[in-house]
Amino acid sequence: MDEEKRDSFVSRWRKYFGDAELPLVAFYSDSRPANAKEDAEADRCIIGALSVARKGETLCFDASSEICSGAKRYLGFTSEVVMPDFEHFLSYGVPGKVRGERYKKSPEVVRESMKYSPSFKAPRSHIVFKRWDKLVPADEPELVVFFADQDVIAGLFTLANFDEAEPNAVICPFGSGCSSIVFHPYHELLSERPRCVMGMFDISARLYVGENILSFAIPLTKFERMADNMEESFLTTDTWKGLYVRMQKKQG
C-alpha cells in the first residue's frame, strides 16, 4: 500500500467523519506477518477476535487456526460444512443432541439456502487483518471493512451510490458475521461490478460488537473510487455538516 494514499485517506476520513473508527483491511498472504496475533478466544469467533485488530494490532488466521468451523469455511480454508447436523443447528435442533439457533424455519430451508452459497477457496495460505493506518508498503489490501454506527454507515452507503445509477451498490445478504466481512465481499471483489456488503446482523456475532455497530465491507477497487469521490460528494454540503456535528458529540 502506497503510504501517501494511506495517509491521504486518513486525512479525508478525519475531515468528514471526525474521530470515527478507522476501517480494517483484509488480505490474503503466503506468510504470517511478523508479530501478527492469532487470538480467537471469544468462543473461537473471529468477530470477537477482531477487537484486537480494531485496536491496532495485526491479526492473522490460517487453516490450522482454532476458529469456528463456519469461519474456516467463510474464510476459504475449507469447502466443507464440518459441523454435524448443521442444518438442524441453524433451524430447530435435535432434542438432546444439537442446539437449534432457529435462524431458519427448517433443515430443508437451510439445505436449500446452501445452494445460494458459492464455493470459495482462499487464494493464499493466510488471511491478515490490519487497521488502515497500520498498513505498510508491502501490504496489498483486498477488502476494507468498517465497524461503525448508523450515521457513519449512512455516509458510507450514500458514498457507495454516488457514482452509480443502478440503486443496489450495497447488498445485505443473510449470513454469519464473518461471511459479511470476507466471504460475500471477496466474491464482489472478483465480479465485474463490485458492490459493498452491509452486515453484522448475525445475532450470534452481535454479542462481540457494540449495540449500535454494523459492518460495511468494500472491495478495494470500489473503495478507491469512493475515496476519490469524497471531496466532490455530499460530504462537502451543509446537510452532512449537520450530521458531522452530531457524530462529533457522540464521539466526544
Long-range contacts (C-beta under 8 A, 24 or more apart in sequence): 1-25, 1-135, 1-136, 1-137, 1-139, 1-140, 1-141, 2-137, 3-135, 3-136, 3-137, 6-132, 6-133, 6-135, 8-227, 9-132, 9-227, 10-132, 10-133, 12-227, 12-230, 12-231, 16-155, 16-230, 16-235, 16-240, 16-244, 17-152, 17-155, 17-244, 17-247, 18-244, 18-247, 18-248, 18-251, 19-248, 19-251, 19-252, 20-148, 20-152, 20-247, 20-251, 21-54, 21-146, 21-147, 21-148, 22-131, 22-132, 22-133, 23-131, 23-132, 23-144, 23-145, 23-146, 23-147, 24-50, 24-53, 24-54, 24-129, 24-130, 24-131, 24-132, 24-144, 24-145, 24-146, 24-147, 25-129, 25-130, 25-131, 25-132, 25-135, 25-139, 25-141, 25-142, 25-143, 25-144, 25-145, 26-127, 26-128, 26-129, 26-141, 26-142, 26-143, 26-145, 26-181, 26-182, 27-127, 27-128, 27-139, 27-140, 27-141, 27-142, 27-143, 28-122, 28-123, 28-124, 28-125, 28-126, 28-127, 28-128, 28-142, 29-60, 29-124, 29-125, 29-126, 29-127, 29-128, 30-124, 30-125, 30-126, 31-125, 31-126, 32-60, 32-62, 32-126, 33-58, 33-60, 33-128, 36-60, 36-128, 38-65, 40-65, 40-66, 40-67, 40-71, 42-208, 43-68, 44-68, 44-71, 45-71, 45-177, 45-204, 45-205, 45-208, 46-71, 46-75, 46-177, 46-178, 47-177, 47-178, 47-181, 47-200, 47-202, 47-205, 47-208, 47-209, 48-207, 48-208, 50-129, 50-147, 50-208, 51-208, 53-129, 53-130, 53-131, 54-131, 54-147, 55-131, 56-131, 56-133, 56-134, 58-128, 58-129, 58-130, 58-134, 59-128, 59-129, 59-130, 60-126, 60-127, 60-128, 60-129, 61-126, 61-127, 62-125, 62-126, 62-127, 63-122, 63-125, 70-176, 70-178, 70-179, 71-176, 71-178, 73-120, 74-120, 74-175, 74-176, 74-178, 74-179, 74-182, 74-183, 75-122, 75-127, 75-178, 75-182, 75-183, 76-120, 76-121, 76-122, 76-123, 76-127, 76-182, 76-183, 76-186, 77-122, 79-119, 79-120, 79-121, 81-114, 86-110, 87-111, 101-203, 101-204, 103-203, 113-174, 117-175, 118-187, 120-183, 120-186, 120-187, 127-182, 141-220, 142-186, 142-189, 142-219, 142-220, 143-181, 143-182, 143-185, 143-186, 143-189, 143-217, 143-218, 143-219, 143-220, 144-217, 144-218, 144-219, 144-220, 144-223, 145-181, 145-185, 145-215, 145-216, 145-217, 145-218, 146-215, 146-216, 146-217, 146-218, 147-200, 147-209, 147-213, 147-214, 147-215, 148-213, 148-214, 148-215, 148-216, 149-210, 149-212, 149-213, 149-214, 149-250, 150-212, 150-214, 151-243, 151-246, 151-247, 151-250, 152-247, 153-198, 153-214, 153-216, 154-243, 155-235, 155-240, 155-243, 156-196, 156-216, 156-218, 156-226, 157-196, 157-198, 157-216, 158-233, 158-234, 159-226, 159-229, 159-230, 159-233, 159-234, 159-235, 160-195, 160-196, 160-218, 160-222, 160-226, 162-226, 162-229, 162-233, 162-234, 163-225, 163-229, 168-195, 169-195, 169-196, 170-195, 170-196, 170-197, 170-198, 170-216, 171-195, 171-196, 171-197, 171-198, 172-197, 172-198, 172-199, 172-201, 173-197, 173-199, 174-201, 175-199, 175-202, 176-202, 176-204, 176-205, 177-202, 177-204, 177-205, 177-206, 177-208, 177-215, 178-205, 180-215, 180-217, 181-215, 181-217, 182-217, 184-217, 185-217, 185-218, 185-219, 186-219, 188-219, 188-222, 189-219, 189-220, 189-221, 194-218, 194-219, 194-221, 194-222, 195-219, 195-222, 196-222
